[in-house]
Amino acid sequence: MVDGPPERAADVLLRDGTTVHLRPIRTDDAAGIVAMHSRFSERTRYLRYFSPYPRIPDRDLRRFVTVDHHDREAFVVLSAGQILAVGRFDRLGPGATDAEVAFVVEDAHQGRGIGSVLLEHLAEAARAEGITRFVAEVLPSNATMLRVFADFGYLVQRQYADGVVHLSFPIAPTEESLRVQWGREHRTEARSIARLLTPTGVAVYGASATGQGIGAAILGHLRDGGFTGHLVPVHPAAPRVGGLPAYPSAADAPVALDLAVVAVPPEAVPEVVADAARAGLHALVVVSAGFAESGPAGAAAQRDLIREAYAAGMRVVGPNCLGIANTDPRVRLNATLAPRLPVAGRVGFFSQSGVLGVALLAEAERRGLGLSSFVSAGNRADVSGNDLLQYWQDDPGTDVILLYLETFGNPRKFARLARRIGRTKPVVALASPAPAVLDTTLTGPHTEAVAGPDTEAVAGPDTEAVAGPDTEAVAGLDTMTVIGPDAAAVTALHGQAGVIRVETVAELFDVAVLLAHQPLPTGRRVGIVGNSTALADLAAIACRSHGLTIATGYPANVGPQATAHEFADALALAAVDPAVDALLVHFAPPLPGQLVGEDADFASAVASVALAGDRPTVATFPVGRPPAGVPSYPTVEEAVRALSRVAGYADWLRRPVGHLPELAGIEPEAARDVLAPGWVVGGHWSTDGRSGTPEGTGLAERLLAAYGIVVVPSTLVDSADAAVAAAGERGYPVALKAAREGLRHRLDLGAVRLDRTDDAEVRRAYREIAERFGPRVLVQPMVTPGVACVVEAVEDPTFGPVVGFGLGGVATELLGDRAWRAAPLTDRDAQALVDEPRAAPLLRGYRGADPVDRQALADLLQRVGRLVDEQPRVRSLRLNPVLARPDGLSVLHAQIDLSPPASAPRPDTGPRRL
């Protein structure tokens, strides 16, 4: 029995939100194939086999279940261990790039989206085996199958001959096929969460008859919260639990049930899953702890839990979670450990933390922040924040989305969803910061302790003149540290995806109440109105430090003795001032005897004006009752911080989206061919001959060339004679450089010799460098001078592959002057990367220098973005330096770090899978 490539197996969601398992066919599936065939209607058999075909002959059956996973592949789709569908492709001859594709779905499960899932996975497997085109034969009466092919996003050619429709289409992903696939993903995931949050009936496992324990508490919360559906305690012996009829099995209940809430010891969970499966439930909320958070044994138990749930078509929240809630009056679901259903509102809230969940709900209530729904995922073994984003995108009851995330399970997908959803609904995320340094310890002949360029090019013959000292940690160690985005850059990356990233729980709610109660600002000009000069000054300082502008004529100070009416008049004038985009109101209680009226009068005055206007208003009322409906903060600094976050989001909405341009000379298949040889198992590749294996020499250049990136050639030598020979081969004039990573740009340290024009000069230059830095020296032809830049790409734990850009030089490296964007890059992303570093004015012409070709830099960045997006084995990449000139650019050196061949596909690539 051959299981086939394990990475081709997947759990997937269907159109109705249930799960099924897809895997390569095995020889022991023969009985299951026969059983499925026996359940086919005569029409289904005829449409698939073009004949009645009442039974499968033994010879055909053996061929059906025996595949080589290369020229012939087949997948089965299973639910509860039963085969529901099968799909296959057969290569049309040895070495052919065309294959015939066919699939059939059992009658009872047609219309659930199984055909499209099979086609996605078959196409992915075929591409991996060098197949580029599918052909199919379909009877004209088989309208369903014809629609599956037509709706897939491929360019399908049709021909009719001999009573059969002949279809042919390339299977390379296209923009349209991805749009179709992601649309299906959105609908299926949103549907699965809708079933979870709007159950018609809930079974509670683990509620004791004594009323003690977590299960009994959740049962009481559901009951007392006014859940509108059926509520059934499942208890092995008690006839009643919590005042409700109880049953030994969910299947025994005389009412329809959709959701199980599980609060039993971890060792009892498998039995509960089996009982829920027999009852046909759709989802589990597992509050029980003792799984992956408890150690390896618990992690194994968690994997078993998910496997059994998926086999029964169920999704899982948790384990080790707080629960879920839906405040919709038609549902009123409080399946949480919080005693009260949250106040109804229009904010969707996802929390990964179970322990913190109760505190978060309490803080939301204290802030007056109404929620539409709440999900605590705990260990997040299945349902994640991405699933909730899919659901909330179209939920008419949700306007704002809050995320408390401890880790990112699928960062690429999160960034993709956030960019799309953020266009209609703000997403606020509190997430653990990404590490600033991604340590890639890889085999290679040299060490680089500090990543990035150490160059500052100047006009003239010295193409890589350097200012400032360099460091190299320990000579001879085979390690390299790749610097990724720092915390500020990660925040910026979130902003570029439309996500408002905050640093603390308090700030999460600060921003949320502003978004929930106020319109978005149309700009960054702030009108400050209040009765305290000190608070006004603090507010102005805070605005400037957060990138906000003080509107002309402000701050407006009404003085400590102003009445509530005078306060309201000043605020009303600011509210209609065309120079003001947002209002910040501060109120300091005057000394006794100074105030005319009560604090409440001032709060009402602020509320009446703010709620009547179309500009967002934030308030600081250190004491007394804050204005109703207006976000109020203890300090002006907190108010300004929240306003600046929202203003940044509003800025993002106003920016054009950008598009992924067509790039000439891109050959992803050629790149995959470079990475395909079995000996390419990972390590360090360089364009200077220092690759991790002898066979790797030249492969970095080939990989980059597949994306239209040309590197100036160089030769690694270890003797003066070899240096002379290399110079003659490359052509004079040449540059000689110490080969060690931290030195090959260091003209100031004597590690670089430029413009050597004959053999004698080369010998002398080699001897001088070798005496100080060792015998390994690079020989490279001279190129036209330019401004030194660096292009980097790393795998970020939050966003997946990201591309960085900055200018060369120790100073820019020391200051962390890098800009970052998630790959792939749109045209606007690339241009923004070029313009964003603080040193970017050097590219536009500085002190009489000619401006460089910034479009050439943008094109290079887009090519790097495409490469790291499409080639997941590229763990990091650095082009350093890149010399930018008015007439183009030159890439002098490149290094690439590869991971071993992946045992599973990179998240958010390939066909749909959970």
Rosetta blueprint (number, residue, H / E / L):
1 M L
2 V L
3 D L
4 G L
5 P L
6 P H
7 E H
8 R H
9 A L
10 A E
11 D E
12 V E
13 L E
14 L L
15 R L
16 D L
17 G L
18 T L
19 T E
20 V E
21 H E
22 L E
23 R E
24 P E
25 I L
26 R L
27 T H
28 D H
29 D H
30 A H
31 A H
32 G H
33 I H
34 V H
35 A H
36 M H
37 H H
38 S H
39 R H
40 F L
41 S L
42 E H
43 R H
44 T H
45 R H
46 Y H
47 L H
48 R H
49 Y H
50 F L
51 S L
52 P L
53 Y L
54 P L
55 R L
56 I L
57 P L
58 D H
59 R H
60 D H
61 L H
62 R H
63 R H
64 F H
65 V H
66 T L
67 V L
68 D L
69 H L
70 H L
71 D L
72 R E
73 E E
74 A E
75 F E
76 V E
77 V E
78 L E
79 S E
80 A L
81 G L
82 Q E
83 I E
84 L E
85 A E
86 V E
87 G E
88 R E
89 F E
90 D E
91 R E
92 L L
93 G L
94 P L
95 G L
96 A L
97 T L
98 D E
99 A E
100 E E
101 V E
102 A E
103 F E
104 V E
105 V E
106 E L
107 D H
108 A H
109 H H
110 Q L
111 G L
112 R L
113 G L
114 I H
115 G H
116 S H
117 V H
118 L H
119 L H
120 E H
121 H H
122 L H
123 A H
124 E H
125 A H
126 A H
127 R H
128 A H
129 E L
130 G L
131 I L
132 T L
133 R E
134 F E
135 V E
136 A E
137 E E
138 V E
139 L L
140 P L
141 S L
142 N L
143 A H
144 T H
145 M H
146 L H
147 R H
148 V H
149 F H
150 A H
151 D L
152 F L
153 G L
154 Y L
155 L L
156 V L
157 Q E
158 R E
159 Q E
160 Y E
161 A E
162 D L
163 G L
164 V E
165 V E
166 H E
167 L E
168 S E
169 F E
170 P E
171 I L
172 A L
173 P L
174 T L
175 E H
176 E H
177 S H
178 L H
179 R H
180 V H
181 Q H
182 W H
183 G H
184 R H
185 E H
186 H H
187 R H
188 T H
189 E H
190 A H
191 R H
192 S H
193 I H
194 A H
195 R H
196 L H
197 L H
198 T L
199 P L
200 T L
201 G E
202 V E
203 A E
204 V E
205 Y E
206 G L
207 A L
208 S L
209 A L
210 T L
211 G L
212 Q L
213 G L
214 I H
215 G H
216 A H
217 A H
218 I H
219 L H
220 G H
221 H H
222 L H
223 R H
224 D H
225 G L
226 G L
227 F L
228 T L
229 G L
230 H E
231 L E
232 V E
233 P E
234 V E
235 H L
236 P L
237 A L
238 A L
239 P L
240 R E
241 V E
242 G L
243 G L
244 L E
245 P E
246 A L
247 Y E
248 P L
249 S L
250 A H
251 A H
252 D H
253 A L
254 P L
255 V L
256 A L
257 L L
258 D L
259 L E
260 A E
261 V E
262 V E
263 A L
264 V L
265 P L
266 P H
267 E H
268 A H
269 V H
270 P H
271 E H
272 V H
273 V H
274 A H
275 D H
276 A H
277 A H
278 R H
279 A L
280 G L
281 L L
282 H L
283 A E
284 L E
285 V E
286 V E
287 V L
288 S L
289 A L
290 G L
291 F L
292 A H
293 E H
294 S H
295 G L
296 P H
297 A H
298 G H
299 A H
300 A H
301 A H
302 Q H
303 R H
304 D H
305 L H
306 I H
307 R H
308 E H
309 A H
310 Y H
311 A H
312 A L
313 G L
314 M L
315 R E
316 V E
317 V E
318 G L
319 P L
320 N L
321 C L
322 L L
323 G E
324 I E
325 A E
326 N E
327 T L
328 D L
329 P L
330 R L
331 V L
332 R L
333 L E
334 N E
335 A E
336 T E
337 L L
338 A L
339 P L
340 R L
341 L L
342 P L
343 V L
344 A E
345 G E
346 R E
347 V E
348 G E
349 F E
350 F E
351 S E
352 Q L
353 S L
354 G L
355 V L
356 L L
357 G H
358 V H
359 A H
360 L H
361 L H
362 A H
363 E H
364 A H
365 E H
366 R H
367 R L
368 G L
369 L L
370 G L
371 L E
372 S E
373 S E
374 F E
375 V E
376 S E
377 A L
378 G L
379 N L
380 R L
381 A L
382 D L
383 V L
384 S L
385 G H
386 N H
387 D H
388 L H
389 L H
390 Q H
391 Y H
392 W H
393 Q H
394 D H
395 D L
396 P L
397 G L
398 T L
399 D L
400 V E
401 I E
402 L E
403 L E
404 Y E
405 L E
406 E L
407 T L
408 F L
409 G L
410 N L
411 P H
412 R H
413 K H
414 F H
415 A H
416 R H
417 L H
418 A H
419 R H
420 R H
421 I H
422 G L
423 R L
424 T L
425 K L
426 P L
427 V E
428 V E
429 A E
430 L E
431 A E
432 S L
433 P L
434 A L
435 P L
436 A L
437 V E
438 L E
439 D E
440 T E
441 T L
442 L L
443 T L
444 G L
445 P L
446 H L
447 T L
448 E E
449 A L
450 V L
451 A L
452 G L
453 P L
454 D L
455 T L
456 E L
457 A L
458 V L
459 A L
460 G L
461 P L
462 D L
463 T L
464 E L
465 A L
466 V L
467 A L
468 G L
469 P L
470 D L
471 T L
472 E L
473 A L
474 V L
475 A L
476 G L
477 L L
478 D L
479 T L
480 M E
481 T E
482 V E
483 I E
484 G L
485 P L
486 D L
487 A H
488 A H
489 A H
490 V H
491 T H
492 A H
493 L H
494 H H
495 G H
496 Q H
497 A L
498 G L
499 V E
500 I E
501 R E
502 V E
503 E L
504 T L
505 V H
506 A H
507 E H
508 L H
509 F H
510 D H
511 V H
512 A H
513 V H
514 L H
515 L H
516 A H
517 H H
518 Q L
519 P L
520 L L
521 P L
522 T L
523 G L
524 R L
525 R E
526 V E
527 G E
528 I E
529 V E
530 G E
531 N L
532 S L
533 T H
534 A H
535 L H
536 A H
537 D H
538 L H
539 A H
540 A H
541 I H
542 A H
543 C H
544 R H
545 S H
546 H L
547 G L
548 L L
549 T E
550 I E
551 A L
552 T L
553 G L
554 Y L
555 P L
556 A E
557 N E
558 V L
559 G L
560 P L
561 Q L
562 A L
563 T L
564 A H
565 H H
566 E H
567 F H
568 A H
569 D H
570 A H
571 L H
572 A H
573 L H
574 A H
575 A H
576 V L
577 D L
578 P L
579 A L
580 V L
581 D L
582 A E
583 L E
584 L E
585 V E
586 H E
587 F L
588 A L
589 P L
590 P L
591 L L
592 P L
593 G L
594 Q L
595 L L
596 V L
597 G L
598 E L
599 D H
600 A H
601 D H
602 F H
603 A H
604 S H
605 A H
606 V H
607 A H
608 S H
609 V H
610 A H
611 L H
612 A H
613 G L
614 D L
615 R L
616 P L
617 T E
618 V E
619 A E
620 T E
621 F L
622 P L
623 V L
624 G L
625 R L
626 P L
627 P L
628 A L
629 G L
630 V L
631 P L
632 S E
633 Y E
634 P L
635 T L
636 V H
637 E H
638 E H
639 A H
640 V H
641 R H
642 A H
643 L H
644 S H
645 R H
646 V H
647 A H
648 G H
649 Y H
650 A H
651 D H
652 W H
653 L H
654 R H
655 R L
656 P L
657 V L
658 G L
659 H L
660 L L
661 P L
662 E L
663 L L
664 A L
665 G L
666 I L
667 E L
668 P H
669 E H
670 A H
671 A H
672 R H
673 D H
674 V H
675 L H
676 A L
677 P L
678 G L
679 W L
680 V L
681 V L
682 G L
683 G E
684 H E
685 W E
686 S E
687 T L
688 D L
689 G L
690 R L
691 S L
692 G L
693 T L
694 P H
695 E H
696 G H
697 T L
698 G L
699 L H
700 A H
701 E H
702 R H
703 L H
704 L H
705 A H
706 A L
707 Y L
708 G L
709 I L
710 V L
711 V E
712 V L
713 P L
714 S L
715 T E
716 L E
717 V E
718 D L
719 S L
720 A H
721 D H
722 A H
723 A H
724 V H
725 A H
726 A H
727 A H
728 G H
729 E H
730 R H
731 G L
732 Y L
733 P L
734 V E
735 A E
736 L E
737 K E
738 A E
739 A L
740 R L
741 E L
742 G L
743 L L
744 R L
745 H L
746 R L
747 L H
748 D H
749 L H
750 G L
751 A L
752 V E
753 R E
754 L E
755 D E
756 R E
757 T L
758 D L
759 D H
760 A H
761 E H
762 V H
763 R H
764 R H
765 A H
766 Y H
767 R H
768 E H
769 I H
770 A H
771 E H
772 R H
773 F H
774 G L
775 P L
776 R L
777 V E
778 L E
779 V E
780 Q E
781 P E
782 M L
783 V L
784 T L
785 P L
786 G L
787 V E
788 A E
789 C E
790 V E
791 V E
792 E E
793 A E
794 V E
795 E E
796 D E
797 P L
798 T L
799 F L
800 G E
801 P E
802 V E
803 V E
804 G E
805 F E
806 G E
807 L E
808 G L
809 G L
810 V H
811 A H
812 T H
813 E H
814 L H
815 L L
816 G L
817 D L
818 R L
819 A E
820 W E
821 R E
822 A E
823 A L
824 P L
825 L L
826 T L
827 D H
828 R H
829 D H
830 A H
831 Q H
832 A H
833 L H
834 V H
835 D H
836 E L
837 P L
838 R L
839 A L
840 A H
841 P H
842 L H
843 L H
844 R H
845 G L
846 Y L
847 R L
848 G L
849 A L
850 D L
851 P L
852 V L
853 D L
854 R H
855 Q H
856 A H
857 L H
858 A H
859 D H
860 L H
861 L H
862 Q H
863 R H
864 V H
865 G H
866 R H
867 L H
868 V H
869 D H
870 E H
871 Q L
872 P L
873 R L
874 V E
875 R E
876 S E
877 L E
878 R E
879 L E
880 N E
881 P E
882 V E
883 L E
884 A E
885 R E
886 P L
887 D L
888 G E
889 L E
890 S E
891 V E
892 L L
893 H L
894 A E
895 Q E
896 I E
897 D E
898 L E
899 S L
900 P L
901 P L
902 A L
903 S L
904 A L
905 P L
906 R L
907 P L
908 D L
909 T L
910 G L
911 P L
912 R L
913 R L
914 L L
